[in-house]
């Protein structure tokens, strides 16, 4: 069974409440050695995220001794204007004047359920351009946090576990296919498939199936086949 977010998340989560001041928020970030903090309401529901970037705007827009007023470069203004997933974000100048976590935070927070798969969490991070996801229950209350590093733990699966999983999947996939004899060996997450099958499409199917298993880094398909039942790309194109 594939790992879920609940399997890999960190449960000791550093958080701040909405009323936390600027200095307290910075102190929590520094002392806990994290780059962002979920912001919670009185019911421990996640209402936003405050990051180093949110906090650094105060330094960015600090008085420069009466010289020309600072204006961020166009790319920075566009990035600040658009939050994760294209959602409009608070202007950087406004965040620079903020004093509480509620004013500083980016909202709404992109969250994930503990039952979501690691794959789903990774795609959610990519979609919204975030580095971490607060893990919440059905009521939006904090349960943990899943960072990119946490999601990478699936690649620490042992070679023996991966080999067993591949062998099981091969057995299921080829149980009703005659003339099939395939095996797998694994080293550092890299799977080598050997054996012989009747059709080329079966060999390709086994490769795709293996590549999708948790912890697999790469697949070297050395399976031989007798009948090429896969049309070359140019024939497929001409047929269409």
Secondary structure, 3 states (H helix, E strand, C coil): CCCEHHHHCECCCCEEECCCEHHHHHHHHHHHCCCEEEEECCCCEEEEEEEHHHHHHHHHCCCCCCCCCCCCCHHHHHHHHECHHHCECCCHHHHHCCCEHHHHCECCCCEEECCCEHHHHHHHHHHHCCCEEEEECCCCEEEEEEEHHHHHHHHHCCHHHHHHHHHHHHHHHHCCCCCCEEEEEEECCEEEEEEEEEEHHHHHHHHHHHHCCCCCCEEEECCEEEECCCCCHHHHHHHC
